[in-house]
């Protein structure tokens, strides 16, 4: 136990070194700032911003994922405005994500309807709307716009700190996800929640890795993940060979020879060529609406897939919906591990696990609401392809 505490402390100190005060190691992150004390932090795109931790009473979140990340650590009762995409009471607003589960919306969406607009938001909103933000009179802005010059200009125009968040390609398991959590904990003096969430995620990863660590390579089925990417533009050809959930769960990816990392499409010919080696197919719920008509047009292409023939097709919850659903990506990893190695995870009930995860992130059980979303199709499941895609 003592050894585990020592390792945990070392990991925390390494992570805190990523935040700086004027180029020095961020000692402030290890000790709470005195009442009213100003400190300088370095945000996630390298901008130095002077803040007074714990002093902020009016918060605006702008850009894809900013409100979601804030809701993990901050008090949503301090919000003074939300983007239109997150206010379901508005008739004129981006609605492309309305049918998909976004847990921060399930948890707090009702309170968002009572707030004024700090911008339209959505995939087409590539620039912050300063006038709308000013009208909300925030005393701090949490942003996911990642252009340094524009963020500096926005901060000057608003006259309040603009703190920029940014995660990494590894999603919830990326060290660059822990950075924003730590930073939000410092800014809003909720380090305890940030530390608890980070340690929970690390423990979850360690448990999955421990269970799957000793599986011989020749006993691992080849798995194909598809439907990843941006909502509305993805289908069975959108995949990744470095899908982080596969890495954590020690899953063999049937895709091995793509030239570039990250989520990307493959050609139909490659999908067909790989078909006989696809022992298991996992489809992200975001892609179902696009796969259905493609299957109706050309069922033969899908029938070349071994997983399709053997009835080994499964549905995970939407990984991306106005940026990454980090809590769902953690739940997806458990589901993938349970799907590929059922004997090792027979004790895991996905409803219970999803509730446990949303408790860690939001302090409430949300599995039932996540699975009830129209584009969740009832939740994690093995798909009867003939009836499901009919």
C-alpha atoms as one frame of an Amber mdcrd trajectory, in Angstrom:
protein
   0.000   0.000   0.000   2.830   2.401   0.891   4.499   1.632  -2.444   1.256
   2.403  -4.312   0.920   5.751  -2.537   4.510   6.625  -3.437   3.963   5.775
  -7.105   0.731   7.790  -7.137   2.511  10.810  -5.642   5.319  10.599  -8.199
   2.836  10.426 -11.064   0.994  13.431  -9.708   4.184  15.475  -9.366   5.208
  14.639 -12.928   1.817  15.705 -14.217   1.864  18.940 -12.250   5.158  19.866
 -13.865   3.235  20.380 -17.103   1.669  23.489 -15.561   3.965  26.472 -15.063
   4.302  29.787 -13.280   6.427  32.078 -15.367   8.487  29.120 -16.564   8.869
  27.623 -13.055   7.375  24.373 -11.801   3.788  24.964 -10.701   4.135  24.854
  -6.917   0.739  26.557  -6.695  -0.923  23.383  -7.965   0.400  21.471  -4.960
  -0.635  24.087  -2.416  -3.841  26.055  -2.345  -3.419  29.735  -3.141  -4.037
  32.146  -0.301  -7.374  33.977  -0.276  -7.379  36.568  -3.055  -3.856  35.665
  -4.216  -3.114  36.111  -7.908  -1.096  33.416  -9.656  -0.018  32.875 -13.232
  -0.824  29.580 -14.898   0.046  28.228 -18.319  -3.031  26.915 -20.083  -3.130
  23.905 -22.375  -1.955  25.775 -25.479   0.958  27.476 -23.718  -0.622  30.844
 -22.858   0.306  32.424 -19.528  -2.821  33.731 -17.790  -3.090  35.510 -14.442
  -5.942  34.248 -12.277  -7.247  34.435  -8.727  -8.254  30.874  -7.817 -11.685
  30.450  -6.311 -12.778  34.014  -7.009 -14.923  33.409 -10.069 -18.712  33.621
  -9.856 -19.722  33.999 -13.522 -18.368  31.428 -15.957 -18.858  31.071 -19.714
 -17.707  27.987 -21.635 -17.126  28.208 -25.385 -16.038  25.798 -28.095 -16.475
  22.063 -28.600 -16.006  20.184 -25.343 -15.380  23.142 -23.034 -18.685  22.933
 -21.166 -18.358  19.154 -20.895 -14.882  19.401 -19.352 -15.955  22.202 -17.028
 -18.924  20.167 -15.834 -16.592  17.408 -14.626 -14.863  19.741 -12.153 -16.629
  23.094 -11.945 -19.931  24.185 -10.433 -22.526  24.503 -13.212 -24.391  26.888
 -10.917 -21.724  29.501 -11.741 -22.498  29.473 -15.457 -23.712  32.807 -16.781
 -24.337  31.638 -20.352 -24.179  28.595 -22.615 -23.840  28.047 -26.328 -27.077
  27.580 -28.250 -26.140  24.005 -29.108 -26.411  23.189 -25.395 -29.720  24.979
 -24.824 -32.491  22.614 -25.905 -35.223  25.206 -25.267 -34.188  27.198 -28.355
 -35.923  26.545 -31.643 -33.126  27.972 -33.790 -29.931  26.187 -32.803 -27.598
  23.417 -34.036 -29.449  20.150 -33.419 -27.179  17.522 -35.001 -26.312  16.021
 -31.599 -29.773  16.000 -30.060 -30.445  12.280 -30.547 -27.102  11.112 -29.189
 -26.196  10.728 -25.531 -24.071  13.560 -24.183 -23.903  12.831 -20.453 -23.160
  16.416 -19.402 -26.399  17.412 -21.117 -28.301  14.574 -19.447 -26.912  15.668
 -16.089 -27.322  19.436 -16.343 -29.161  20.264 -19.569 -32.302  21.484 -17.829
 -30.361  24.217 -16.014 -28.724  25.250 -19.298 -32.128  26.223 -20.712 -32.348
  29.063 -18.197 -29.139  30.756 -19.347 -28.510  33.369 -22.071 -26.467  32.639
 -25.178 -22.686  33.015 -25.213 -22.542  31.924 -28.877 -24.125  29.526 -31.322
 -21.593  26.729 -30.875 -21.502  23.564 -32.931 -19.116  22.224 -35.573 -19.626
  25.223 -37.851 -18.741  27.780 -35.162 -15.023  28.233 -35.682 -14.730  31.617
 -33.953 -15.758  32.838 -30.525 -18.604  35.387 -30.520 -17.177  38.122 -28.319
 -20.279  40.334 -28.243 -22.512  37.510 -27.021 -19.927  36.518 -24.436 -19.675
  40.125 -23.202 -23.461  40.275 -22.884 -23.273  37.388 -20.397 -20.848  39.434
 -18.254 -18.513  36.561 -17.303 -15.573  37.008 -14.967 -13.740  34.075 -16.585
 -14.077  32.165 -19.863 -13.248  28.482 -20.358 -12.472  27.892 -24.017 -11.745
  25.048 -26.422 -10.683  27.348 -29.257  -7.005  26.549 -29.681  -5.580  29.472
 -31.684  -3.144  31.338 -29.410  -3.432  34.726 -31.144  -7.228  34.600 -31.238
  -7.420  33.554 -27.598  -5.139  36.423 -26.596  -7.237  38.853 -28.631 -10.459
  37.530 -27.089  -9.049  37.907 -23.590  -8.047  41.491 -24.303 -11.469  42.276
 -25.738 -13.353  40.698 -22.839 -11.091  41.995 -20.102 -11.282  38.722 -18.154
  -9.103  35.588 -18.093  -9.620  33.191 -20.996  -8.384  29.717 -20.055  -7.904
  27.310 -22.975  -8.438  23.587 -22.531  -7.086  20.878 -24.790  -6.909  17.102
 -24.472  -4.864  14.608 -26.477  -5.437  11.842 -29.037  -5.639   9.246 -26.267
  -8.910  10.699 -25.025  -9.783   9.940 -21.422  -6.569   7.929 -20.969  -4.283
  10.651 -22.323  -1.996  12.494 -19.901  -3.178  15.623 -21.721  -6.689  14.968
 -20.422  -5.430  15.022 -16.858  -3.851  18.441 -17.433  -7.139  20.292 -18.055
  -8.739  18.523 -15.093  -5.891  19.634 -12.837  -6.019  23.151 -14.221  -9.782
  23.455 -13.679  -9.304  22.127 -10.155  -6.791  24.890  -9.445  -8.787  27.707
 -11.077 -11.990  26.833  -9.216 -10.300  25.495  -6.073 -11.698  22.027  -6.533
  -8.418  20.116  -6.599  -9.947  17.305  -4.553 -12.487  16.490  -7.264  -9.875
  16.741 -10.015  -7.450  14.460  -8.173 -10.190  11.946  -7.375 -11.338  11.797
 -10.991  -7.802  11.359 -12.329  -7.030   8.602  -9.836 -10.308   6.864 -10.666
  -9.513   6.847 -14.393  -6.001   5.555 -13.741  -7.343   2.790 -11.517  -9.907
   1.780 -14.141  -7.209   1.555 -16.802  -4.950  -0.445 -14.511  -7.727  -2.929
 -13.746  -8.558  -3.518 -17.416  -4.883  -3.902 -18.305  -4.322  -6.296 -15.411
  -7.159  -8.571 -16.489  -5.971  -8.773 -20.100  -2.193  -8.662 -19.657  -1.467
 -12.394 -19.974  -3.549 -13.330 -23.009  -1.339 -15.053 -25.627  -1.285 -13.230
 -28.937  -2.507 -16.276 -30.854  -5.621 -16.453 -28.650  -6.730 -12.913 -29.395
  -9.494 -12.515 -32.006  -9.014  -9.802 -34.620 -11.407  -6.924 -33.991 -12.602
  -4.152 -36.287 -13.831  -0.847 -34.871 -15.887   1.417 -37.090 -18.135   4.434
 -37.012 -15.584   6.651 -35.314 -15.212  10.309 -36.206 -17.409  13.346 -36.369
 -21.133  12.967 -35.908 -22.939  12.836 -39.220 -19.910  12.027 -41.400 -19.041
   8.497 -40.327 -19.876   4.950 -41.397 -18.521   1.392 -41.440 -15.399   2.520
 -43.318 -14.276   5.021 -40.639 -11.804   3.308 -38.345  -8.455   3.645 -36.550
  -5.510   1.346 -36.009  -4.492   3.080 -32.790  -7.895   3.141 -31.073  -7.017
   3.795 -27.437  -9.644   1.417 -26.055  -8.003  -1.447 -27.961  -4.604  -0.490
 -26.563  -5.849  -0.416 -22.970  -7.812  -3.668 -23.320  -5.008  -5.496 -25.188
  -7.245  -6.107 -28.178  -5.826  -7.181 -31.551  -6.848  -4.678 -34.215  -7.484
  -6.129 -37.664  -6.238  -2.796 -39.060  -2.435  -2.709 -38.984  -1.094  -0.970
 -42.078  -2.555   2.523 -42.287   0.066   5.136 -43.093  -1.220   7.796 -40.715
  -2.404   7.599 -37.091  -5.814   8.660 -35.894  -9.368   8.146 -37.084  -9.632
   7.845 -40.864 -11.617   6.152 -43.628 -10.537   3.067 -45.518 -11.644   2.091
 -49.019 -14.434  -0.400 -49.642 -11.935  -2.754 -51.277  -9.846  -2.820 -48.116
 -12.905  -3.452 -45.963 -13.819  -6.440 -48.142 -10.243  -7.730 -48.177 -10.090
  -7.643 -44.392 -13.527  -9.178 -43.985 -12.484 -12.775 -43.527 -10.186 -11.744
 -40.651 -12.735  -9.630 -38.797 -13.651 -11.951 -35.959 -15.535  -9.235 -34.097
 -16.948  -5.940 -35.354 -17.742  -3.080 -32.988 -19.848  -0.232 -34.337 -19.991
   3.177 -32.710 -23.598   4.282 -32.264 -22.854   7.544 -34.088 -22.556   5.640
 -37.370 -25.724   3.569 -37.331 -27.896   6.142 -39.103 -25.413   6.188 -41.992
 -24.707   2.449 -42.129 -28.369   1.468 -42.398 -28.962   2.893 -45.899 -25.558
   1.640 -47.083 -26.434  -1.865 -45.944 -29.770  -1.673 -47.763 -27.982  -0.645
 -50.947 -25.179  -3.217 -50.793 -25.677  -5.997 -48.224 -23.197  -8.214 -50.071
 -20.277  -6.057 -48.964 -21.189  -6.548 -45.309 -21.805 -10.253 -45.793 -18.141
 -10.690 -46.737 -17.267  -9.827 -43.130 -16.743 -12.868 -40.887 -18.117 -11.088
 -37.830 -21.273 -10.254 -39.781 -21.675 -13.881 -40.852 -21.023 -15.238 -37.363
 -23.255 -12.780 -35.546 -20.329 -11.124 -33.746 -21.339  -7.485 -34.309 -21.654
  -5.211 -31.282 -22.719  -1.652 -30.516 -20.734   0.773 -28.359 -22.027   4.165
 -27.277 -21.152   7.322 -29.213 -17.504   8.189 -28.641 -17.775  11.694 -30.118
 -20.681  14.131 -29.904 -19.610  17.786 -29.925 -16.129  16.514 -29.126 -15.249
  13.459 -27.059 -17.618  11.915 -24.539 -14.787  11.086 -22.129 -16.896   9.197
 -19.619 -18.473   7.142 -22.388 -15.073   6.370 -23.901 -14.116   4.857 -20.537
 -17.313   2.818 -20.446 -16.711   1.757 -24.059 -13.319   0.368 -23.065 -14.930
  -1.862 -20.451 -17.541  -2.978 -22.989 -14.910  -3.785 -25.614 -12.857  -5.758
 -23.099 -15.966  -7.649 -21.977 -16.988  -8.326 -25.597 -13.602  -9.639 -26.721
 -12.744 -11.504 -23.500 -16.123 -12.429 -21.958 -14.720 -14.970 -19.502 -12.397
 -12.391 -17.965 -15.146  -9.797 -17.538 -18.197 -11.911 -16.744 -18.560 -10.050
 -13.436 -18.990  -6.725 -15.220 -22.546  -5.517 -15.773 -22.447  -2.622 -18.221
 -25.369  -0.763 -16.658 -23.733  -0.911 -13.244 -20.325   0.013 -14.658 -21.740
   2.944 -16.635 -23.495   4.234 -13.519 -20.271   3.894 -11.544 -18.398   5.899
 -14.176 -20.974   8.684 -14.373 -20.962   8.848 -10.578 -17.211   9.494 -10.722
 -17.588  12.192 -13.380 -20.891  13.845 -12.404 -21.973  12.470  -9.045 -25.080
  10.807 -10.472 -26.236   7.625 -12.192 -26.878   8.248 -15.880 -26.778   4.809
 -17.522 -30.538   4.592 -17.988 -30.677   8.012 -19.637 -27.634   7.312 -21.821
 -29.137   4.067 -23.108 -32.535   5.716 -23.626 -31.176   8.316 -26.060 -32.613
   7.663 -29.541 -29.210   7.042 -31.108 -28.103   4.722 -28.296 -30.591   2.095
 -29.511 -31.075   0.724 -26.013 -27.423   0.648 -24.971 -24.498  -1.751 -25.202
 -25.479  -4.901 -27.048 -24.778  -7.655 -29.534 -26.564  -6.746 -32.771 -28.851
  -9.016 -34.736 -27.758  -7.463 -38.028 -30.715  -8.637 -40.092 -33.319  -6.998
 -37.856 -31.193  -4.099 -36.580 -30.275  -2.784 -40.028 -33.553  -3.696 -41.711
